[in-house]
């Protein structure tokens, strides 16, 4: 059972999309107790970093796996 409130993945998805100006295509956010995984495709490493920084601002103690592919 997840200890995260319902909608946390949706909140992260919304905030990352806004922070990156929707430049992460096919963005998927997975959330578990103490961790977040980002998946999708971006045109640059900078966009990938922006996505990760947004998660860090929201959840500073969570383990973040940034699996966004730079193409």
PyMOL Python script that loads the backbone (N, CA, C, O; Angstrom):
from pymol import cmd

cmd.read_pdbstr("""\
ATOM      1  N   UNK A   1       0.842  -1.183   0.000  1.00  0.00           N
ATOM      2  CA  UNK A   1       0.000   0.000   0.000  1.00  0.00           C
ATOM      3  C   UNK A   1       0.882   1.240   0.000  1.00  0.00           C
ATOM      4  O   UNK A   1       1.815   1.339   0.798  1.00  0.00           O
ATOM      5  N   UNK A   2       0.598   2.175  -0.879  1.00  0.00           N
ATOM      6  CA  UNK A   2       1.389   3.396  -0.989  1.00  0.00           C
ATOM      7  C   UNK A   2       1.075   4.344   0.154  1.00  0.00           C
ATOM      8  O   UNK A   2      -0.073   4.468   0.581  1.00  0.00           O
ATOM      9  N   UNK A   3       2.116   5.014   0.645  1.00  0.00           N
ATOM     10  CA  UNK A   3       1.923   5.996   1.707  1.00  0.00           C
ATOM     11  C   UNK A   3       1.769   7.395   1.137  1.00  0.00           C
ATOM     12  O   UNK A   3       1.665   8.360   1.894  1.00  0.00           O
ATOM     13  N   UNK A   4       1.752   7.522  -0.185  1.00  0.00           N
ATOM     14  CA  UNK A   4       1.624   8.818  -0.829  1.00  0.00           C
ATOM     15  C   UNK A   4       0.150   9.156  -1.035  1.00  0.00           C
ATOM     16  O   UNK A   4      -0.663   8.267  -1.287  1.00  0.00           O
ATOM     17  N   UNK A   5      -0.192  10.435  -0.927  1.00  0.00           N
ATOM     18  CA  UNK A   5      -1.589  10.825  -1.133  1.00  0.00           C
ATOM     19  C   UNK A   5      -2.013  10.585  -2.571  1.00  0.00           C
ATOM     20  O   UNK A   5      -1.192  10.677  -3.483  1.00  0.00           O
ATOM     21  N   UNK A   6      -3.293  10.277  -2.784  1.00  0.00           N
ATOM     22  CA  UNK A   6      -3.783  10.086  -4.149  1.00  0.00           C
ATOM     23  C   UNK A   6      -3.538  11.354  -4.956  1.00  0.00           C
ATOM     24  O   UNK A   6      -3.705  12.463  -4.448  1.00  0.00           O
ATOM     25  N   UNK A   7      -3.149  11.190  -6.188  1.00  0.00           N
ATOM     26  CA  UNK A   7      -2.953  12.334  -7.051  1.00  0.00           C
ATOM     27  C   UNK A   7      -1.545  12.905  -7.029  1.00  0.00           C
ATOM     28  O   UNK A   7      -1.273  13.870  -7.743  1.00  0.00           O
ATOM     29  N   UNK A   8      -0.638  12.341  -6.231  1.00  0.00           N
ATOM     30  CA  UNK A   8       0.723  12.861  -6.188  1.00  0.00           C
ATOM     31  C   UNK A   8       1.390  12.716  -7.550  1.00  0.00           C
ATOM     32  O   UNK A   8       2.074  13.637  -7.998  1.00  0.00           O
ATOM     33  N   UNK A   9       1.208  11.597  -8.207  1.00  0.00           N
ATOM     34  CA  UNK A   9       1.790  11.398  -9.543  1.00  0.00           C
ATOM     35  C   UNK A   9       1.220  12.427 -10.519  1.00  0.00           C
ATOM     36  O   UNK A   9       1.944  12.954 -11.364  1.00  0.00           O
ATOM     37  N   UNK A  10      -0.078  12.711 -10.401  1.00  0.00           N
ATOM     38  CA  UNK A  10      -0.703  13.715 -11.273  1.00  0.00           C
ATOM     39  C   UNK A  10      -0.140  15.106 -11.009  1.00  0.00           C
ATOM     40  O   UNK A  10       0.097  15.870 -11.945  1.00  0.00           O
ATOM     41  N   UNK A  11       0.072  15.435  -9.748  1.00  0.00           N
ATOM     42  CA  UNK A  11       0.651  16.729  -9.393  1.00  0.00           C
ATOM     43  C   UNK A  11       2.060  16.864  -9.969  1.00  0.00           C
ATOM     44  O   UNK A  11       2.402  17.898 -10.543  1.00  0.00           O
ATOM     45  N   UNK A  12       2.870  15.827  -9.817  1.00  0.00           N
ATOM     46  CA  UNK A  12       4.234  15.845 -10.352  1.00  0.00           C
ATOM     47  C   UNK A  12       4.191  15.974 -11.870  1.00  0.00           C
ATOM     48  O   UNK A  12       4.944  16.757 -12.450  1.00  0.00           O
ATOM     49  N   UNK A  13       3.319  15.215 -12.510  1.00  0.00           N
ATOM     50  CA  UNK A  13       3.175  15.269 -13.964  1.00  0.00           C
ATOM     51  C   UNK A  13       2.848  16.688 -14.422  1.00  0.00           C
ATOM     52  O   UNK A  13       3.443  17.194 -15.374  1.00  0.00           O
ATOM     53  N   UNK A  14       1.909  17.318 -13.747  1.00  0.00           N
ATOM     54  CA  UNK A  14       1.507  18.679 -14.088  1.00  0.00           C
ATOM     55  C   UNK A  14       2.651  19.668 -13.890  1.00  0.00           C
ATOM     56  O   UNK A  14       2.903  20.509 -14.754  1.00  0.00           O
ATOM     57  N   UNK A  15       3.342  19.572 -12.758  1.00  0.00           N
ATOM     58  CA  UNK A  15       4.427  20.511 -12.447  1.00  0.00           C
ATOM     59  C   UNK A  15       5.618  20.321 -13.394  1.00  0.00           C
ATOM     60  O   UNK A  15       6.217  21.300 -13.840  1.00  0.00           O
ATOM     61  N   UNK A  16       5.957  19.073 -13.700  1.00  0.00           N
ATOM     62  CA  UNK A  16       7.067  18.820 -14.621  1.00  0.00           C
ATOM     63  C   UNK A  16       6.700  19.325 -16.020  1.00  0.00           C
ATOM     64  O   UNK A  16       7.531  19.926 -16.701  1.00  0.00           O
ATOM     65  N   UNK A  17       5.476  19.086 -16.441  1.00  0.00           N
ATOM     66  CA  UNK A  17       5.037  19.565 -17.755  1.00  0.00           C
ATOM     67  C   UNK A  17       5.122  21.082 -17.850  1.00  0.00           C
ATOM     68  O   UNK A  17       5.569  21.627 -18.859  1.00  0.00           O
ATOM     69  N   UNK A  18       4.691  21.753 -16.798  1.00  0.00           N
ATOM     70  CA  UNK A  18       4.758  23.212 -16.774  1.00  0.00           C
ATOM     71  C   UNK A  18       6.204  23.697 -16.777  1.00  0.00           C
ATOM     72  O   UNK A  18       6.561  24.592 -17.544  1.00  0.00           O
ATOM     73  N   UNK A  19       7.032  23.107 -15.921  1.00  0.00           N
ATOM     74  CA  UNK A  19       8.439  23.538 -15.799  1.00  0.00           C
ATOM     75  C   UNK A  19       9.206  23.345 -17.099  1.00  0.00           C
ATOM     76  O   UNK A  19      10.086  24.142 -17.425  1.00  0.00           O
ATOM     77  N   UNK A  20       8.881  22.296 -17.842  1.00  0.00           N
ATOM     78  CA  UNK A  20       9.598  22.008 -19.086  1.00  0.00           C
ATOM     79  C   UNK A  20       8.865  22.546 -20.314  1.00  0.00           C
ATOM     80  O   UNK A  20       9.249  22.249 -21.446  1.00  0.00           O
ATOM     81  N   UNK A  21       7.830  23.324 -20.100  1.00  0.00           N
ATOM     82  CA  UNK A  21       7.001  23.850 -21.201  1.00  0.00           C
ATOM     83  C   UNK A  21       6.498  22.727 -22.100  1.00  0.00           C
ATOM     84  O   UNK A  21       6.427  22.867 -23.321  1.00  0.00           O
ATOM     85  N   UNK A  22       6.154  21.616 -21.467  1.00  0.00           N
ATOM     86  CA  UNK A  22       5.609  20.428 -22.146  1.00  0.00           C
ATOM     87  C   UNK A  22       6.565  19.856 -23.193  1.00  0.00           C
ATOM     88  O   UNK A  22       6.130  19.311 -24.207  1.00  0.00           O
ATOM     89  N   UNK A  23       7.861  19.983 -22.943  1.00  0.00           N
ATOM     90  CA  UNK A  23       8.857  19.491 -23.898  1.00  0.00           C
ATOM     91  C   UNK A  23       9.335  18.077 -23.591  1.00  0.00           C
ATOM     92  O   UNK A  23      10.264  17.592 -24.237  1.00  0.00           O
ATOM     93  N   UNK A  24       8.724  17.409 -22.622  1.00  0.00           N
ATOM     94  CA  UNK A  24       8.990  15.981 -22.416  1.00  0.00           C
ATOM     95  C   UNK A  24       7.805  15.240 -23.033  1.00  0.00           C
ATOM     96  O   UNK A  24       6.679  15.319 -22.543  1.00  0.00           O
ATOM     97  N   UNK A  25       8.082  14.527 -24.105  1.00  0.00           N
ATOM     98  CA  UNK A  25       7.019  13.795 -24.789  1.00  0.00           C
ATOM     99  C   UNK A  25       6.749  12.466 -24.078  1.00  0.00           C
ATOM    100  O   UNK A  25       7.660  11.845 -23.533  1.00  0.00           O
ATOM    101  N   UNK A  26       5.513  12.052 -24.094  1.00  0.00           N
ATOM    102  CA  UNK A  26       5.098  10.774 -23.504  1.00  0.00           C
ATOM    103  C   UNK A  26       5.518  10.661 -22.037  1.00  0.00           C
ATOM    104  O   UNK A  26       5.942   9.595 -21.592  1.00  0.00           O
ATOM    105  N   UNK A  27       5.401  11.752 -21.290  1.00  0.00           N
ATOM    106  CA  UNK A  27       5.821  11.783 -19.890  1.00  0.00           C
ATOM    107  C   UNK A  27       4.945  10.871 -19.029  1.00  0.00           C
ATOM    108  O   UNK A  27       3.717  10.950 -19.052  1.00  0.00           O
ATOM    109  N   UNK A  28       5.617  10.008 -18.273  1.00  0.00           N
ATOM    110  CA  UNK A  28       4.949   9.118 -17.322  1.00  0.00           C
ATOM    111  C   UNK A  28       5.654   9.284 -15.984  1.00  0.00           C
ATOM    112  O   UNK A  28       6.883   9.304 -15.916  1.00  0.00           O
ATOM    113  N   UNK A  29       4.858   9.405 -14.913  1.00  0.00           N
ATOM    114  CA  UNK A  29       5.412   9.541 -13.564  1.00  0.00           C
ATOM    115  C   UNK A  29       4.928   8.361 -12.738  1.00  0.00           C
ATOM    116  O   UNK A  29       3.727   8.108 -12.637  1.00  0.00           O
ATOM    117  N   UNK A  30       5.873   7.645 -12.153  1.00  0.00           N
ATOM    118  CA  UNK A  30       5.544   6.538 -11.249  1.00  0.00           C
ATOM    119  C   UNK A  30       6.002   6.952  -9.853  1.00  0.00           C
ATOM    120  O   UNK A  30       7.107   7.466  -9.679  1.00  0.00           O
ATOM    121  N   UNK A  31       5.147   6.723  -8.867  1.00  0.00           N
ATOM    122  CA  UNK A  31       5.446   7.133  -7.491  1.00  0.00           C
ATOM    123  C   UNK A  31       5.270   5.950  -6.556  1.00  0.00           C
ATOM    124  O   UNK A  31       4.302   5.197  -6.662  1.00  0.00           O
ATOM    125  N   UNK A  32       6.205   5.796  -5.653  1.00  0.00           N
ATOM    126  CA  UNK A  32       6.119   4.778  -4.619  1.00  0.00           C
ATOM    127  C   UNK A  32       6.564   5.396  -3.307  1.00  0.00           C
ATOM    128  O   UNK A  32       6.901   6.579  -3.267  1.00  0.00           O
ATOM    129  N   UNK A  33       6.572   4.631  -2.250  1.00  0.00           N
ATOM    130  CA  UNK A  33       6.993   5.178  -0.959  1.00  0.00           C
ATOM    131  C   UNK A  33       8.469   5.571  -0.982  1.00  0.00           C
ATOM    132  O   UNK A  33       9.355   4.717  -0.942  1.00  0.00           O
ATOM    133  N   UNK A  34       8.711   6.863  -1.046  1.00  0.00           N
ATOM    134  CA  UNK A  34      10.075   7.371  -1.007  1.00  0.00           C
ATOM    135  C   UNK A  34      10.790   7.433  -2.341  1.00  0.00           C
ATOM    136  O   UNK A  34      11.988   7.716  -2.375  1.00  0.00           O
ATOM    137  N   UNK A  35      10.092   7.177  -3.452  1.00  0.00           N
ATOM    138  CA  UNK A  35      10.742   7.217  -4.756  1.00  0.00           C
ATOM    139  C   UNK A  35       9.812   7.734  -5.846  1.00  0.00           C
ATOM    140  O   UNK A  35       8.588   7.648  -5.745  1.00  0.00           O
ATOM    141  N   UNK A  36      10.432   8.273  -6.892  1.00  0.00           N
ATOM    142  CA  UNK A  36       9.712   8.758  -8.075  1.00  0.00           C
ATOM    143  C   UNK A  36      10.524   8.356  -9.297  1.00  0.00           C
ATOM    144  O   UNK A  36      11.747   8.494  -9.312  1.00  0.00           O
ATOM    145  N   UNK A  37       9.839   7.857 -10.324  1.00  0.00           N
ATOM    146  CA  UNK A  37      10.486   7.545 -11.592  1.00  0.00           C
ATOM    147  C   UNK A  37       9.843   8.385 -12.682  1.00  0.00           C
ATOM    148  O   UNK A  37       8.618   8.453 -12.792  1.00  0.00           O
ATOM    149  N   UNK A  38      10.687   9.025 -13.488  1.00  0.00           N
ATOM    150  CA  UNK A  38      10.234   9.805 -14.639  1.00  0.00           C
ATOM    151  C   UNK A  38      10.598   9.047 -15.902  1.00  0.00           C
ATOM    152  O   UNK A  38      11.724   8.570 -16.044  1.00  0.00           O
ATOM    153  N   UNK A  39       9.643   8.935 -16.822  1.00  0.00           N
ATOM    154  CA  UNK A  39       9.894   8.294 -18.113  1.00  0.00           C
ATOM    155  C   UNK A  39       9.317   9.187 -19.207  1.00  0.00           C
ATOM    156  O   UNK A  39       8.307   9.862 -19.008  1.00  0.00           O
ATOM    157  N   UNK A  40       9.963   9.179 -20.341  1.00  0.00           N
ATOM    158  CA  UNK A  40       9.505   9.963 -21.481  1.00  0.00           C
ATOM    159  C   UNK A  40      10.655  10.219 -22.423  1.00  0.00           C
ATOM    160  O   UNK A  40      11.691   9.558 -22.346  1.00  0.00           O
ATOM    161  N   UNK A  41      10.472  11.191 -23.325  1.00  0.00           N
ATOM    162  CA  UNK A  41      11.498  11.527 -24.304  1.00  0.00           C
ATOM    163  C   UNK A  41      11.658  13.040 -24.343  1.00  0.00           C
ATOM    164  O   UNK A  41      10.675  13.781 -24.324  1.00  0.00           O
ATOM    165  N   UNK A  42      12.906  13.487 -24.399  1.00  0.00           N
ATOM    166  CA  UNK A  42      13.203  14.917 -24.468  1.00  0.00           C
ATOM    167  C   UNK A  42      14.245  15.159 -25.556  1.00  0.00           C
ATOM    168  O   UNK A  42      15.019  14.267 -25.903  1.00  0.00           O
ATOM    169  N   UNK A  43      14.249  16.370 -26.083  1.00  0.00           N
ATOM    170  CA  UNK A  43      15.185  16.707 -27.150  1.00  0.00           C
ATOM    171  C   UNK A  43      16.560  17.097 -26.626  1.00  0.00           C
ATOM    172  O   UNK A  43      17.526  17.129 -27.389  1.00  0.00           O
ATOM    173  N   UNK A  44      16.663  17.398 -25.318  1.00  0.00           N
ATOM    174  CA  UNK A  44      17.959  17.816 -24.780  1.00  0.00           C
ATOM    175  C   UNK A  44      18.131  17.363 -23.334  1.00  0.00           C
ATOM    176  O   UNK A  44      17.167  17.094 -22.617  1.00  0.00           O
ATOM    177  N   UNK A  45      19.395  17.291 -22.940  1.00  0.00           N
ATOM    178  CA  UNK A  45      19.714  16.945 -21.561  1.00  0.00           C
ATOM    179  C   UNK A  45      19.202  18.023 -20.605  1.00  0.00           C
ATOM    180  O   UNK A  45      18.819  17.721 -19.474  1.00  0.00           O
ATOM    181  N   UNK A  46      19.195  19.276 -21.058  1.00  0.00           N
ATOM    182  CA  UNK A  46      18.705  20.379 -20.233  1.00  0.00           C
ATOM    183  C   UNK A  46      17.243  20.165 -19.830  1.00  0.00           C
ATOM    184  O   UNK A  46      16.880  20.387 -18.675  1.00  0.00           O
ATOM    185  N   UNK A  47      16.416  19.742 -20.763  1.00  0.00           N
ATOM    186  CA  UNK A  47      15.001  19.481 -20.461  1.00  0.00           C
ATOM    187  C   UNK A  47      14.893  18.334 -19.467  1.00  0.00           C
ATOM    188  O   UNK A  47      14.079  18.388 -18.545  1.00  0.00           O
ATOM    189  N   UNK A  48      15.701  17.305 -19.646  1.00  0.00           N
ATOM    190  CA  UNK A  48      15.719  16.178 -18.715  1.00  0.00           C
ATOM    191  C   UNK A  48      16.058  16.662 -17.301  1.00  0.00           C
ATOM    192  O   UNK A  48      15.429  16.247 -16.328  1.00  0.00           O
ATOM    193  N   UNK A  49      17.056  17.540 -17.201  1.00  0.00           N
ATOM    194  CA  UNK A  49      17.448  18.089 -15.897  1.00  0.00           C
ATOM    195  C   UNK A  49      16.349  18.927 -15.279  1.00  0.00           C
ATOM    196  O   UNK A  49      16.111  18.840 -14.075  1.00  0.00           O
ATOM    197  N   UNK A  50      15.668  19.745 -16.086  1.00  0.00           N
ATOM    198  CA  UNK A  50      14.575  20.567 -15.560  1.00  0.00           C
ATOM    199  C   UNK A  50      13.494  19.700 -14.928  1.00  0.00           C
ATOM    200  O   UNK A  50      12.959  20.029 -13.869  1.00  0.00           O
ATOM    201  N   UNK A  51      13.182  18.600 -15.580  1.00  0.00           N
ATOM    202  CA  UNK A  51      12.171  17.681 -15.051  1.00  0.00           C
ATOM    203  C   UNK A  51      12.600  17.138 -13.689  1.00  0.00           C
ATOM    204  O   UNK A  51      11.805  17.096 -12.749  1.00  0.00           O
ATOM    205  N   UNK A  52      13.843  16.729 -13.593  1.00  0.00           N
ATOM    206  CA  UNK A  52      14.355  16.173 -12.339  1.00  0.00           C
ATOM    207  C   UNK A  52      14.381  17.228 -11.236  1.00  0.00           C
ATOM    208  O   UNK A  52      14.041  16.931 -10.091  1.00  0.00           O
ATOM    209  N   UNK A  53      14.776  18.441 -11.562  1.00  0.00           N
ATOM    210  CA  UNK A  53      14.825  19.511 -10.560  1.00  0.00           C
ATOM    211  C   UNK A  53      13.441  19.834 -10.007  1.00  0.00           C
ATOM    212  O   UNK A  53      13.295  20.156  -8.828  1.00  0.00           O
ATOM    213  N   UNK A  54      12.435  19.746 -10.859  1.00  0.00           N
ATOM    214  CA  UNK A  54      11.073  20.015 -10.381  1.00  0.00           C
ATOM    215  C   UNK A  54      10.648  18.974  -9.355  1.00  0.00           C
ATOM    216  O   UNK A  54      10.037  19.315  -8.342  1.00  0.00           O
ATOM    217  N   UNK A  55      10.966  17.711  -9.607  1.00  0.00           N
ATOM    218  CA  UNK A  55      10.647  16.659  -8.642  1.00  0.00           C
ATOM    219  C   UNK A  55      11.400  16.898  -7.342  1.00  0.00           C
ATOM    220  O   UNK A  55      10.835  16.737  -6.261  1.00  0.00           O
ATOM    221  N   UNK A  56      12.660  17.276  -7.436  1.00  0.00           N
ATOM    222  CA  UNK A  56      13.474  17.545  -6.232  1.00  0.00           C
ATOM    223  C   UNK A  56      12.892  18.691  -5.413  1.00  0.00           C
ATOM    224  O   UNK A  56      12.947  18.657  -4.184  1.00  0.00           O
ATOM    225  N   UNK A  57      12.333  19.709  -6.075  1.00  0.00           N
ATOM    226  CA  UNK A  57      11.716  20.818  -5.353  1.00  0.00           C
ATOM    227  C   UNK A  57      10.459  20.371  -4.619  1.00  0.00           C
ATOM    228  O   UNK A  57      10.196  20.809  -3.499  1.00  0.00           O
ATOM    229  N   UNK A  58       9.686  19.500  -5.254  1.00  0.00           N
ATOM    230  CA  UNK A  58       8.451  19.007  -4.637  1.00  0.00           C
ATOM    231  C   UNK A  58       8.721  17.995  -3.523  1.00  0.00           C
ATOM    232  O   UNK A  58       8.089  18.040  -2.468  1.00  0.00           O
ATOM    233  N   UNK A  59       9.655  17.091  -3.765  1.00  0.00           N
ATOM    234  CA  UNK A  59       9.941  15.991  -2.844  1.00  0.00           C
ATOM    235  C   UNK A  59      11.450  15.892  -2.609  1.00  0.00           C
ATOM    236  O   UNK A  59      12.104  15.016  -3.176  1.00  0.00           O
ATOM    237  N   UNK A  60      11.999  16.764  -1.795  1.00  0.00           N
ATOM    238  CA  UNK A  60      13.461  16.833  -1.656  1.00  0.00           C
ATOM    239  C   UNK A  60      14.121  15.582  -1.093  1.00  0.00           C
ATOM    240  O   UNK A  60      15.314  15.374  -1.310  1.00  0.00           O
ATOM    241  N   UNK A  61      13.384  14.748  -0.380  1.00  0.00           N
ATOM    242  CA  UNK A  61      14.000  13.559   0.207  1.00  0.00           C
ATOM    243  C   UNK A  61      13.742  12.284  -0.586  1.00  0.00           C
ATOM    244  O   UNK A  61      14.259  11.223  -0.236  1.00  0.00           O
ATOM    245  N   UNK A  62      12.948  12.375  -1.651  1.00  0.00           N
ATOM    246  CA  UNK A  62      12.627  11.184  -2.452  1.00  0.00           C
ATOM    247  C   UNK A  62      13.805  10.798  -3.341  1.00  0.00           C
ATOM    248  O   UNK A  62      14.564  11.650  -3.801  1.00  0.00           O
ATOM    249  N   UNK A  63      13.936   9.502  -3.568  1.00  0.00           N
ATOM    250  CA  UNK A  63      14.905   8.990  -4.535  1.00  0.00           C
ATOM    251  C   UNK A  63      14.280   9.157  -5.927  1.00  0.00           C
ATOM    252  O   UNK A  63      13.175   8.677  -6.180  1.00  0.00           O
ATOM    253  N   UNK A  64      14.990   9.834  -6.813  1.00  0.00           N
ATOM    254  CA  UNK A  64      14.456  10.115  -8.139  1.00  0.00           C
ATOM    255  C   UNK A  64      15.236   9.336  -9.195  1.00  0.00           C
ATOM    256  O   UNK A  64      16.454   9.467  -9.309  1.00  0.00           O
ATOM    257  N   UNK A  65      14.521   8.535  -9.953  1.00  0.00           N
ATOM    258  CA  UNK A  65      15.120   7.853 -11.106  1.00  0.00           C
ATOM    259  C   UNK A  65      14.638   8.585 -12.347  1.00  0.00           C
ATOM    260  O   UNK A  65      13.450   8.570 -12.667  1.00  0.00           O
ATOM    261  N   UNK A  66      15.556   9.214 -13.032  1.00  0.00           N
ATOM    262  CA  UNK A  66      15.214   9.967 -14.227  1.00  0.00           C
ATOM    263  C   UNK A  66      15.513   9.094 -15.444  1.00  0.00           C
ATOM    264  O   UNK A  66      16.645   9.047 -15.925  1.00  0.00           O
ATOM    265  N   UNK A  67      14.482   8.404 -15.932  1.00  0.00           N
ATOM    266  CA  UNK A  67      14.634   7.513 -17.070  1.00  0.00           C
ATOM    267  C   UNK A  67      14.163   8.168 -18.364  1.00  0.00           C
ATOM    268  O   UNK A  67      13.820   7.479 -19.325  1.00  0.00           O
ATOM    269  N   UNK A  68      14.147   9.520 -18.388  1.00  0.00           N
ATOM    270  CA  UNK A  68      13.794  10.227 -19.608  1.00  0.00           C
ATOM    271  C   UNK A  68      14.914  10.036 -20.617  1.00  0.00           C
ATOM    272  O   UNK A  68      16.089  10.222 -20.299  1.00  0.00           O
ATOM    273  N   UNK A  69      14.546   9.666 -21.824  1.00  0.00           N
ATOM    274  CA  UNK A  69      15.511   9.415 -22.898  1.00  0.00           C
ATOM    275  C   UNK A  69      15.727  10.694 -23.686  1.00  0.00           C
ATOM    276  O   UNK A  69      14.766  11.334 -24.114  1.00  0.00           O
ATOM    277  N   UNK A  70      16.985  11.070 -23.879  1.00  0.00           N
ATOM    278  CA  UNK A  70      17.316  12.246 -24.692  1.00  0.00           C
ATOM    279  C   UNK A  70      17.542  11.769 -26.123  1.00  0.00           C
ATOM    280  O   UNK A  70      18.397  10.923 -26.388  1.00  0.00           O
ATOM    281  N   UNK A  71      16.761  12.325 -27.031  1.00  0.00           N
ATOM    282  CA  UNK A  71      16.846  11.905 -28.448  1.00  0.00           C
ATOM    283  C   UNK A  71      17.308  13.063 -29.301  1.00  0.00           C
ATOM    284  O   UNK A  71      17.443  12.919 -30.516  1.00  0.00           O
TER     285      UNK A  71
END
""", "prot")
cmd.dss("prot")
cmd.show_as("cartoon", "prot")
cmd.util.cbc("prot")
cmd.orient("prot")
